[in-house]
């Protein structure tokens, strides 16, 4: 996740404060949300609103509808709520909770695949908009094709810089079968007069929810290799995500609802071109081996590929980069959609090891597309090397610093190649901390939490707090020094420093131990001479 010292948050809050307190309740459109491959239901979609699917780690949220530009309602006192319609599932079928594992270094982490049990739990624990939700009323049964149980919830706003204000939610729950419930949840202002209009709109949408037949989707993978398995899984997701499409390159899968074909084609070119840079610097043949359990077979009763009872599954050793060739990039069309998907307000993109996807958006309306490409190079490095190091992350100074090193690279559309260039944004940030950085001997051993200034910033040599952006800047400057200092004739450069990064990588690959990697890389270093040369070269 990239961090720069900017005025972005202040500007965003100012823009929100300028929003009029207008009604922005949804109206039923002609299009339907349809799931005919898993749950078997459909419901009218709000007119001109776009569908944003839940992330791979979501266990209940099917997805949400929101206005394309993000409909924030000004609640007064610099508080806001994002108007949205959420589709939520409570799936108690045995096939809904398959065992899922992720390989993190030498440790297998079992993900919880069991979702929250009911609407009460989801409103209080699963909804990411608003807070302190509690049920204040139960409505009459909603009678249509199905009978829905209606409740109204009240909470407080979680957006804006002012005092939290009341917000409300309409929830209608329908039983599709004894094992599956689906809910439609709509959010709006807490003011009772304004809320009536929203409540009526959500009720109109909820009345259209009805069951449909489940159809078999022809996505059985042609082969059992990881890429074929991943493609089949993503095809099922796309079939349940109206407006979203699946695009492919030799090493990546791209999920997007964006209609800018030229942008997507350039994205494909850049992904493959920057991967060649990663592969040159981190040759695939050096990647650590990891032990991988094969994907779980279809466990539905009577399934053609369901394994016989008590059959043992084999475990194979595969190159982590073979899994890296199933890399998923989710492209949101703009910042509003990125935030609706779950992106942090202080970030411009991220790679989720557990979610197994890189998420980025087209930033042409704000910082420009150069910012998008910079983030793509940075997060793409995390995605590639997470697989390269056997699903293990290096120290943050190395991980984030190298990501920022690649984020400065320039792409030539004619030659389809990248060339190194200094990250100007980071260089500017470095100059701000030239007298208040962290001593390098200490910095190279910092934990991820310290690097991200969590739970609070550590302090530099002058005693001032080291915010996250400052740590990123120092990390980039150290990598830039080690990668270019010899050729750039850094004053006081010593020839043994040229092998520091290589020793770090080799030791991490051999031992999977970050502490041993630092010990080996900086063994015998004259820290005073090293720090002075680095400071003179980068600051």
C-alpha positions as CSV (number, residue, x, y, z in Angstrom):
1,X,0.0,0.0,0.0
2,X,1.5,3.3,-1.1
3,X,1.7,6.3,1.2
4,X,2.8,9.8,0.3
5,X,2.6,13.0,2.2
6,X,-0.3,14.7,0.6
7,X,-3.4,16.9,1.3
8,X,-5.7,14.3,-0.2
9,X,-7.7,13.5,2.9
10,X,-8.3,17.2,3.7
11,X,-9.4,17.8,0.1
12,X,-11.7,14.8,0.2
13,X,-13.4,16.0,3.4
14,X,-13.8,19.4,2.0
15,X,-15.4,18.0,-1.2
16,X,-17.8,16.0,0.9
17,X,-18.7,19.0,3.0
18,X,-19.8,20.8,-0.1
19,X,-22.3,18.2,-1.0
20,X,-26.0,19.3,-0.9
21,X,-28.3,17.5,1.5
22,X,-30.4,16.2,-1.4
23,X,-32.4,13.0,-1.6
24,X,-30.6,10.3,-3.5
25,X,-32.8,7.3,-2.9
26,X,-32.7,4.5,-5.6
27,X,-35.4,3.8,-8.1
28,X,-36.0,0.4,-9.6
29,X,-34.6,0.0,-13.1
30,X,-35.3,-2.5,-15.9
31,X,-32.2,-4.6,-15.2
32,X,-32.1,-7.5,-12.8
33,X,-29.4,-8.9,-10.5
34,X,-29.5,-12.6,-11.2
35,X,-27.7,-15.5,-9.6
36,X,-28.5,-18.7,-11.5
37,X,-25.3,-20.5,-10.8
38,X,-25.3,-20.7,-7.0
39,X,-28.1,-19.4,-4.9
40,X,-30.9,-19.2,-7.4
41,X,-32.6,-15.8,-7.1
42,X,-33.1,-12.5,-8.8
43,X,-34.0,-8.9,-7.8
44,X,-34.5,-5.6,-9.6
45,X,-31.4,-3.5,-9.7
46,X,-31.6,0.2,-8.8
47,X,-31.7,2.4,-11.9
48,X,-28.3,3.6,-13.2
49,X,-26.5,2.1,-10.1
50,X,-23.6,-0.2,-10.6
51,X,-22.9,-3.6,-9.0
52,X,-19.7,-4.0,-6.9
53,X,-19.0,-7.6,-5.9
54,X,-17.8,-8.6,-2.4
55,X,-14.1,-9.3,-2.0
56,X,-12.8,-12.9,-2.0
57,X,-12.7,-12.8,1.8
58,X,-16.3,-11.8,2.2
59,X,-18.5,-14.7,3.5
60,X,-21.9,-13.0,3.5
61,X,-21.8,-10.0,1.2
62,X,-22.7,-11.0,-2.3
63,X,-22.2,-7.5,-3.5
64,X,-23.6,-4.0,-3.4
65,X,-25.3,-1.5,-5.7
66,X,-24.2,2.2,-5.4
67,X,-24.4,5.2,-7.7
68,X,-21.5,5.4,-10.1
69,X,-20.0,8.5,-8.5
70,X,-20.6,7.4,-4.9
71,X,-23.8,8.9,-3.5
72,X,-22.8,10.5,-0.2
73,X,-25.6,12.1,1.7
74,X,-24.6,15.2,3.8
75,X,-26.1,14.5,7.2
76,X,-25.0,17.9,8.6
77,X,-22.2,18.7,11.0
78,X,-19.6,17.3,8.5
79,X,-21.0,13.8,8.7
80,X,-21.9,11.6,5.7
81,X,-23.4,8.3,4.7
82,X,-22.8,6.4,1.5
83,X,-26.2,5.3,0.1
84,X,-26.1,1.7,-1.1
85,X,-28.1,-1.5,-1.5
86,X,-26.3,-4.6,-0.2
87,X,-27.2,-8.1,-1.1
88,X,-26.4,-10.5,1.7
89,X,-26.5,-14.3,2.0
90,X,-26.8,-16.7,4.9
91,X,-25.8,-20.0,3.4
92,X,-26.0,-23.1,5.6
93,X,-25.4,-25.7,2.9
94,X,-22.5,-28.0,3.5
95,X,-21.0,-27.0,0.2
96,X,-20.9,-23.3,1.2
97,X,-18.1,-23.8,3.8
98,X,-15.3,-25.7,2.0
99,X,-12.0,-25.8,3.7
100,X,-9.8,-23.0,2.4
101,X,-6.1,-22.6,3.2
102,X,-3.4,-20.1,2.3
103,X,0.3,-20.8,2.3
104,X,2.1,-18.0,4.2
105,X,5.8,-18.8,4.2
106,X,6.1,-22.3,5.8
107,X,2.8,-22.0,7.6
108,X,-0.6,-22.9,6.3
109,X,-3.3,-20.6,7.4
110,X,-6.9,-22.0,7.4
111,X,-9.4,-19.3,6.5
112,X,-12.7,-19.1,8.1
113,X,-15.3,-19.9,5.4
114,X,-18.3,-19.8,7.8
115,X,-20.2,-16.6,7.5
116,X,-22.3,-14.8,10.1
117,X,-25.4,-16.7,10.9
118,X,-28.2,-14.1,10.4
119,X,-29.1,-10.5,9.7
120,X,-28.7,-9.4,13.3
121,X,-25.1,-10.6,13.4
122,X,-24.3,-9.1,10.0
123,X,-25.7,-5.7,10.8
124,X,-23.7,-5.5,14.0
125,X,-20.5,-7.2,12.8
126,X,-20.4,-7.4,9.0
127,X,-21.7,-4.1,7.7
128,X,-18.7,-1.7,6.9
129,X,-20.8,1.5,6.6
130,X,-21.9,3.2,9.8
131,X,-21.5,1.8,13.3
132,X,-23.4,0.9,16.5
133,X,-26.2,-0.6,14.5
134,X,-29.2,-1.9,16.5
135,X,-32.7,-3.0,15.5
136,X,-35.4,-0.4,16.3
137,X,-38.4,-1.8,14.6
138,X,-39.9,-4.9,12.9
139,X,-42.1,-4.2,9.9
140,X,-45.0,-6.2,8.6
141,X,-44.2,-9.3,6.6
142,X,-43.4,-8.3,3.0
143,X,-45.6,-10.4,0.7
144,X,-44.6,-10.9,-2.9
145,X,-43.4,-14.0,-4.7
146,X,-41.6,-14.8,-1.4
147,X,-42.5,-13.6,2.1
148,X,-39.9,-11.3,3.6
149,X,-39.1,-10.5,7.2
150,X,-38.6,-6.8,7.5
151,X,-36.5,-4.9,10.1
152,X,-35.3,-1.3,10.5
153,X,-31.9,-0.6,12.1
154,X,-30.4,2.6,13.4
155,X,-26.8,3.5,13.9
156,X,-24.4,6.4,13.6
157,X,-22.4,7.6,10.6
158,X,-18.8,6.6,10.2
159,X,-17.7,9.1,7.5
160,X,-16.7,12.7,7.8
161,X,-14.7,14.7,10.3
162,X,-17.6,16.0,12.4
163,X,-19.8,14.4,15.1
164,X,-21.4,11.1,14.0
165,X,-25.1,11.6,13.0
166,X,-28.0,9.1,13.0
167,X,-28.3,6.7,10.0
168,X,-30.8,4.0,9.2
169,X,-31.0,0.7,7.3
170,X,-33.9,-1.2,5.8
171,X,-33.4,-5.0,5.9
172,X,-35.7,-7.6,4.2
173,X,-34.8,-11.3,4.6
174,X,-36.1,-14.0,2.4
175,X,-35.8,-17.8,2.7
176,X,-34.9,-19.3,-0.6
177,X,-34.7,-22.7,0.9
178,X,-34.4,-24.3,4.4
179,X,-30.7,-23.8,4.1
180,X,-30.3,-20.4,2.3
181,X,-31.6,-17.0,3.2
182,X,-30.9,-13.8,1.2
183,X,-31.3,-10.3,2.5
184,X,-31.6,-6.9,0.8
185,X,-30.2,-4.1,3.0
186,X,-30.6,-0.4,2.0
187,X,-28.9,2.5,3.8
188,X,-30.0,6.1,4.3
189,X,-30.2,9.1,6.6
190,X,-31.5,8.8,10.1
191,X,-33.8,11.8,9.9
192,X,-37.3,10.3,10.0
193,X,-38.8,12.6,7.3
194,X,-36.0,11.9,4.9
195,X,-35.9,8.2,5.8
196,X,-39.5,7.5,4.7
197,X,-38.6,8.1,1.1
198,X,-35.6,5.8,1.3
199,X,-37.6,3.1,3.1
200,X,-40.3,3.2,0.5
201,X,-37.7,2.9,-2.3
202,X,-36.0,-0.1,-0.6
203,X,-39.3,-1.8,0.0
204,X,-40.2,-1.5,-3.7
205,X,-36.9,-3.1,-4.6
206,X,-37.3,-5.9,-2.0
207,X,-40.7,-6.9,-3.4
208,X,-39.1,-7.9,-6.7
209,X,-36.8,-10.5,-5.1
210,X,-37.8,-14.0,-6.3
211,X,-36.3,-17.5,-6.7
212,X,-35.1,-18.7,-10.1
213,X,-33.8,-22.1,-11.3
214,X,-30.1,-22.9,-10.8
215,X,-28.3,-23.8,-14.1
216,X,-25.1,-25.7,-14.4
217,X,-22.3,-23.4,-15.6
218,X,-19.9,-25.0,-18.2
219,X,-16.7,-23.9,-16.4
220,X,-15.2,-27.3,-15.6
221,X,-11.5,-26.7,-16.0
222,X,-9.9,-28.4,-19.0
223,X,-6.9,-29.3,-16.9
224,X,-6.0,-29.6,-13.2
225,X,-3.2,-27.0,-13.4
226,X,-3.5,-24.0,-11.1
227,X,-4.2,-21.5,-13.9
228,X,-7.1,-23.6,-15.3
229,X,-8.5,-24.0,-11.8
230,X,-8.3,-20.3,-11.1
231,X,-10.0,-19.5,-14.5
232,X,-12.9,-21.7,-13.7
233,X,-13.4,-20.1,-10.3
234,X,-13.3,-16.6,-11.7
235,X,-15.8,-17.5,-14.5
236,X,-18.3,-18.5,-11.8
237,X,-17.7,-15.2,-10.0
238,X,-18.2,-13.2,-13.2
239,X,-21.4,-15.0,-13.9
240,X,-22.8,-13.7,-10.6
241,X,-21.4,-10.1,-11.1
242,X,-23.5,-8.1,-13.6
243,X,-21.4,-5.8,-15.7
244,X,-18.0,-7.4,-14.8
245,X,-15.8,-9.3,-17.3
246,X,-12.7,-11.5,-17.2
247,X,-9.7,-10.6,-19.3
248,X,-6.5,-12.6,-19.6
249,X,-2.8,-12.2,-20.3
250,X,-0.2,-15.1,-20.1
251,X,0.4,-14.4,-16.4
252,X,-2.6,-12.5,-15.2
253,X,-6.4,-12.5,-14.8
254,X,-8.1,-9.1,-14.9
255,X,-11.5,-8.5,-13.4
256,X,-13.3,-5.3,-14.3
257,X,-16.5,-3.6,-15.2
258,X,-14.6,-0.8,-17.0
259,X,-15.7,-0.1,-20.6
260,X,-12.4,1.7,-21.6
261,X,-11.0,-0.9,-23.8
262,X,-7.9,1.1,-24.6
263,X,-7.0,1.4,-20.9
264,X,-7.5,-2.3,-20.3
265,X,-5.2,-3.1,-23.3
266,X,-2.5,-0.8,-22.0
267,X,-3.0,-2.4,-18.5
268,X,-2.3,-5.8,-20.1
269,X,0.8,-4.6,-21.8
270,X,2.2,-3.0,-18.7
271,X,1.5,-6.0,-16.5
272,X,3.4,-8.3,-18.7
273,X,6.2,-5.8,-19.3
274,X,6.8,-5.0,-15.6
275,X,6.7,-8.8,-14.9
276,X,9.7,-9.2,-17.3
277,X,11.5,-6.7,-15.1
278,X,10.6,-8.6,-12.0
279,X,11.7,-11.9,-13.6
280,X,15.0,-10.4,-14.7
281,X,15.8,-9.2,-11.1
282,X,14.2,-12.2,-9.4
283,X,14.7,-15.1,-11.8
284,X,11.9,-17.7,-11.5
285,X,14.3,-20.6,-11.2
286,X,15.5,-19.2,-7.8
287,X,12.0,-19.2,-6.3
288,X,11.5,-21.2,-3.2
289,X,9.5,-24.4,-3.4
290,X,6.4,-24.6,-1.3
291,X,4.2,-27.6,-0.4
292,X,0.7,-27.2,-1.9
293,X,-2.4,-29.1,-1.2
294,X,-4.5,-29.5,-4.4
295,X,-7.7,-27.5,-4.6
296,X,-10.7,-29.1,-2.9
297,X,-12.8,-31.2,-5.3
298,X,-16.5,-30.5,-5.8
299,X,-18.0,-32.0,-2.6
300,X,-21.7,-31.7,-3.7
301,X,-23.5,-35.0,-3.4
302,X,-23.5,-36.9,-6.7
303,X,-20.9,-34.6,-8.3
304,X,-19.0,-36.3,-11.1
305,X,-15.7,-35.4,-9.7
306,X,-16.6,-36.0,-6.0
307,X,-13.8,-38.2,-4.5
308,X,-14.7,-41.5,-2.9
309,X,-15.2,-41.5,0.8
310,X,-12.0,-41.6,2.9
311,X,-9.8,-41.1,-0.2
312,X,-6.5,-39.4,0.8
313,X,-5.6,-36.3,-1.2
314,X,-2.0,-36.2,-2.5
315,X,0.2,-33.3,-1.7
316,X,2.6,-32.0,-4.4
317,X,5.6,-29.7,-4.3
318,X,5.3,-26.9,-6.8
319,X,7.1,-23.7,-7.6
320,X,5.4,-20.8,-5.9
321,X,5.7,-18.8,-9.1
322,X,3.5,-21.4,-10.9
323,X,0.8,-20.1,-8.6
324,X,2.0,-16.6,-9.4
325,X,0.9,-17.1,-13.0
326,X,-2.7,-17.2,-11.7
327,X,-2.3,-13.6,-10.4
328,X,-5.6,-11.7,-10.2
329,X,-5.8,-7.9,-10.8
330,X,-9.1,-6.3,-10.0
331,X,-9.5,-3.0,-11.9
332,X,-12.0,-0.6,-10.5
333,X,-13.2,2.1,-12.9
334,X,-12.6,5.0,-10.5
335,X,-11.9,5.9,-6.9
336,X,-15.5,5.8,-5.9
337,X,-15.8,2.2,-7.0
338,X,-12.5,1.4,-5.3
339,X,-13.7,2.7,-2.0
340,X,-17.0,0.9,-2.5
341,X,-15.1,-2.3,-3.0
342,X,-13.2,-1.8,0.3
343,X,-10.1,0.1,-0.6
344,X,-8.7,2.3,2.1
345,X,-9.3,6.0,1.9
346,X,-5.6,6.7,2.4
347,X,-4.5,4.2,-0.3
348,X,-4.6,4.1,-4.1
349,X,-4.3,0.4,-4.5
350,X,-3.2,-2.8,-2.6
351,X,-2.2,-6.4,-2.8
352,X,-4.1,-8.8,-0.5
353,X,-2.1,-12.1,0.1
354,X,-5.1,-13.7,1.7
355,X,-7.6,-12.4,-0.9
356,X,-5.1,-13.3,-3.6
357,X,-5.6,-10.2,-5.7
358,X,-4.2,-6.9,-6.6
359,X,-6.7,-4.0,-6.5
360,X,-6.2,-0.8,-8.4
361,X,-8.3,1.9,-10.1
362,X,-8.1,4.4,-13.0
363,X,-7.1,7.7,-11.3
364,X,-7.5,9.9,-14.4
365,X,-10.0,12.1,-12.6
366,X,-7.7,12.9,-9.7
367,X,-4.0,12.5,-9.7
368,X,-3.9,11.3,-13.3
369,X,-3.1,7.9,-14.9
370,X,0.6,8.1,-14.1
371,X,-0.4,7.6,-10.5
372,X,-2.3,4.5,-11.4
373,X,0.6,3.0,-13.3
374,X,3.0,3.9,-10.4
375,X,0.7,2.0,-7.9
376,X,0.4,-0.9,-10.3
377,X,4.2,-1.3,-10.5
378,X,4.6,-1.1,-6.7
379,X,1.8,-3.5,-5.8
380,X,2.7,-5.8,-8.7
381,X,6.1,-6.2,-7.1
382,X,4.4,-7.3,-3.9
383,X,2.3,-9.8,-5.8
384,X,5.2,-11.2,-7.7
385,X,7.7,-11.5,-4.9
386,X,5.1,-12.8,-2.4
387,X,5.1,-15.9,-4.6
388,X,8.8,-15.7,-5.3
389,X,9.7,-15.9,-1.6
390,X,7.4,-18.8,-1.1
391,X,4.5,-16.7,0.0
392,X,6.5,-14.8,2.6
393,X,7.1,-11.1,2.8
394,X,10.6,-9.6,3.3
395,X,11.3,-6.8,5.8
396,X,9.2,-3.7,5.0
397,X,12.3,-1.5,4.2
398,X,13.1,-4.1,1.4
399,X,9.5,-4.8,0.4
400,X,8.1,-1.3,0.3
401,X,11.4,0.3,-0.7
402,X,11.7,-2.0,-3.7
403,X,8.1,-1.5,-4.6
404,X,8.7,2.3,-4.7
405,X,11.8,1.7,-6.7
406,X,9.8,0.0,-9.5
407,X,7.0,2.6,-9.2
408,X,9.3,5.2,-10.7
409,X,10.0,3.1,-13.8
410,X,8.8,4.6,-17.1
411,X,7.0,2.6,-19.8
412,X,7.5,3.1,-23.6
413,X,4.4,2.1,-25.5
414,X,6.3,1.7,-28.7
415,X,9.0,-0.6,-27.4
416,X,6.7,-2.1,-24.7
417,X,9.6,-1.9,-22.3
418,X,10.3,-0.2,-18.9
419,X,13.3,1.8,-18.0
420,X,14.4,2.8,-14.5
421,X,13.8,6.3,-13.3
422,X,14.0,8.0,-9.9
423,X,10.8,8.2,-7.9
424,X,10.4,12.0,-7.7
425,X,7.6,11.8,-5.1
426,X,9.7,9.8,-2.8
427,X,12.8,12.0,-3.4
428,X,10.8,15.0,-2.3
429,X,9.6,13.2,0.8
430,X,13.2,12.2,1.6
431,X,14.3,15.8,1.7
432,X,11.7,16.5,4.4
433,X,13.3,14.0,6.7
434,X,16.9,14.7,5.9
435,X,17.6,15.6,9.6
436,X,15.1,13.3,11.2
437,X,15.5,9.8,9.8
438,X,15.9,6.5,11.6
439,X,19.5,5.3,12.1
440,X,19.9,2.6,9.4
441,X,21.3,0.0,11.7
442,X,18.0,0.2,13.6
443,X,15.8,0.8,10.5
444,X,16.6,-2.4,8.7
445,X,15.2,-4.5,11.6
446,X,12.0,-2.6,12.0
447,X,8.8,-4.7,12.1
448,X,6.0,-4.1,9.7
449,X,3.9,-2.4,12.4
450,X,6.7,0.1,13.2
451,X,7.2,0.8,9.5
452,X,3.5,1.5,9.1
453,X,3.5,3.7,12.2
454,X,1.1,1.4,14.1
455,X,-0.3,1.7,16.6
456,X,1.5,5.1,16.7
457,X,4.6,6.5,15.0
458,X,8.1,5.7,16.3
459,X,10.5,8.6,16.5
460,X,13.5,9.6,14.3
461,X,16.9,10.7,15.4
462,X,15.7,14.2,16.1
463,X,12.8,12.9,18.2
464,X,10.0,13.7,15.8
465,X,7.3,11.1,15.0
466,X,8.1,9.0,11.8
467,X,4.8,8.9,10.0
468,X,4.1,6.1,7.5
469,X,5.0,8.3,4.5
470,X,8.4,9.1,6.1
471,X,9.2,5.4,6.6
472,X,8.3,4.7,2.9
473,X,10.6,7.5,1.8
474,X,13.5,6.3,3.9
475,X,12.9,2.7,2.6
476,X,12.9,3.9,-1.0
477,X,16.1,5.9,-0.5
478,X,17.9,2.9,1.0
479,X,17.0,0.7,-2.0
480,X,17.8,3.5,-4.4
481,X,21.2,3.9,-2.8
482,X,22.0,0.2,-2.9
483,X,20.8,-0.3,-6.5
484,X,22.4,2.8,-8.0
485,X,25.0,4.1,-5.6
486,X,28.0,2.3,-7.2
487,X,27.2,3.4,-10.7
488,X,26.1,6.8,-9.5
489,X,29.5,7.2,-7.8
490,X,28.2,7.8,-4.3
491,X,30.7,9.5,-2.1
492,X,32.5,7.0,0.2
493,X,31.0,4.0,-1.6
494,X,32.6,0.7,-0.6
495,X,32.6,-2.2,-3.0
496,X,31.2,-4.8,-0.5
497,X,28.0,-2.8,-0.3
498,X,27.1,-3.9,-3.9
499,X,26.3,-7.4,-2.7
500,X,24.0,-6.4,0.3
501,X,20.7,-6.9,-1.6
502,X,21.9,-10.1,-3.2
503,X,22.9,-11.6,0.1
504,X,19.6,-10.6,1.6
505,X,17.6,-12.3,-1.1
506,X,19.8,-15.4,-1.2
507,X,19.6,-15.9,2.6
508,X,15.9,-15.3,2.7
509,X,15.4,-17.9,-0.1
510,X,17.6,-20.4,1.6
511,X,16.3,-20.0,5.2
512,X,12.9,-18.3,5.0
513,X,14.1,-16.3,8.0
514,X,14.1,-12.5,7.7
515,X,16.4,-12.0,10.7
516,X,19.0,-14.3,9.3
517,X,18.7,-12.4,6.0
518,X,19.5,-9.1,7.6
519,X,22.4,-10.6,9.6
520,X,24.0,-12.0,6.5
521,X,23.4,-9.0,4.3
522,X,24.9,-6.4,6.6
523,X,27.6,-8.6,8.2
524,X,30.7,-6.6,8.9
525,X,29.3,-3.3,7.6
526,X,30.8,-0.1,9.0
527,X,27.4,1.5,9.8
528,X,28.8,5.0,10.3
529,X,30.4,5.0,6.9
530,X,27.4,3.3,5.3
531,X,24.9,5.8,6.7
532,X,27.0,8.9,5.8
533,X,27.4,7.7,2.2
534,X,23.7,7.0,1.9
535,X,22.7,10.3,3.5
536,X,25.0,12.3,1.2
537,X,23.8,10.4,-1.9
538,X,20.0,10.6,-1.3
539,X,19.5,13.7,0.7
